[in-house]
């Protein structure tokens, strides 16, 4: 409360913001990382580096696109100060957010160059990922933590293996945060931990590499063919139509489960078979619909709730019927995740875990 009050008062009277009041910038964090790696250069080590630039408050970097240093000018925008920005400011705030990411990217680039000069880059496993995205009024809200739309949960995952093995390969199916730990273990030649629910990405990529290369080559040929045709005819190249059924039945498409419980918004989602189903608690403060269903290939922005229209889907099943199936599957997956993969029939749920399941309608109260 004191922090929020300080931010709101300071913002109104124009007090400049200092980044280190909120968090340590990438320059300082990566300097600490260099010191750690230098001090442990003769040992095997693991290091978690937490960079905060793509997180509120967003700070302006007036020289980010120039040759000078990306300095701060004391202008920043924090959730504590303005929880509900003016929608007219969405594009401006996006720009500041992008500047923060650009600044972090430049610092990371310099850090990786240093690792190469020190001779520790090639033999290292490097994972770059995030825990959430940010919302810029795409679905009527801001910041993060109150929805499970793609702008919130679709995050980068970049894996660099020793010797740059599989460099440039794009995983053709959905990756998940729970896949990160098994992937690190596989890269180090270790078995996954007992009860881990994710799968390593490396072995499946190796097995599927021929198909991946074929897809990328086909896409490149199609793109070049369209450009050549456009040059001959003088017309603009025609983008291929999005197949609304894309994603159905892909042999490697992994089911993705997401959950959120924040400020009274208790939400869960499942994405599989080209569809995404979202379930929210009734009367949630954010005002989300209780049930939402989207065909992701045709509607990546999640703008058309198929449940409202109850349209037949690509497999002929009505949206309402698909909703019931996905709702049941979502409940099963959440309960299994809570209980754990090992000795699930003997595990006990905490009162908080039971309350979460009840709020989402996946567990009845037994008197």
Steps between C-alpha positions, in 0.01 A plus 500: 500500500780740592681419175187565292433827682859615447481419128170680448609812687841505334346460156261790553770743611748388233773340710741315263516124546827315562508147362693356794220607732300220343757246381860465390541570124651248258835679508538429873350148495720386212807654664427281803461201267842571344657518846344168601610324180853641529526385860382149409674458166680186614182330626176372356228746587139590438371856507149651504499858368178693562463806277216741578491740205185355335299558817332800645600763564588561136776761466562724203839456328539819296820386325401139435501539121814712482869431536519622858427311820139413571473741791200555724327837511296447819173430316336173592155345521407268784193295579514631855455853366248444220312171517264596216679713238312691233438266201624784279846447652521132396730552201728733695530251789569221252783710360655553843464126567677420172778743592551314828529171310738658247717631783509156664579338164799731447634421846453127445680524167799662668487237776504211250789664313690509830422130560645421157818697571535318832460164325193390700226559245538200267486238774213659695129421499306828489124525550318828437135510605243703696225436752230717342420762241332839533158625395452827313120522486472215245216359710406808696767486769860578591815357658476128586348246735127526433452309171636200311486645150802450273653839571531380861615139461681471166861566595837450326702183551846490340734208568869518412678163526877432528669536164187676372345160423161530326563872464221679314254212536146604587293256705187430291266429792402677818773526760419553866671644805498154658714380206791725599638291789489167308667673204785622720539151647510344152757753380722395792444128435294457817170325567200717592404526865239273650153638447597758237206549265677674212690341212836598362488678165835373375425134436175576319667768287770256399240239409292753312785696340442367149136608514596839641750561221247390240239742634741791512628427150146472365403831662810668356428366151139618519610845616760535222251373243245760608762777469604386151136484390443850635801634306373344175138610539570830669250411772551486874578149630191329640528373853374141538168468678513384859366148534246515786554128558877528537625342816245221513665164555864609476691198635738713704260763625534502875214596726560830680335577834510846660362631828456836666376594848545870567284776644196271506543389139527120497560389143618185325556422132584207277642525149497189282389383158509852359251620762532700819242475778499748789296465818462777759321512832155654485482861610876550461615862559653523151159436341618205290248265346468170683570291190696595187609287203724615216632345176858619527618466138217714364464726804841548661377822664222313682223731381219255414367287783374188322289397799276802446435393141505122566637439150605156371876458520740336256432154634124554470443533874302800624684759706280435805582129489870573456480737795369225727776262390775756549354611832512143626854448370615828654367395840669162477834652403492760778411242761774264378751784507406588855516145623818419310599218271642282778265310734211725405249284685689556827570872470292756688396845381541804721200711597614771256530250214153361575358853508651575157346186349164582656510858370555372148226239538729197489434368850182472705477581869451180700342552841 
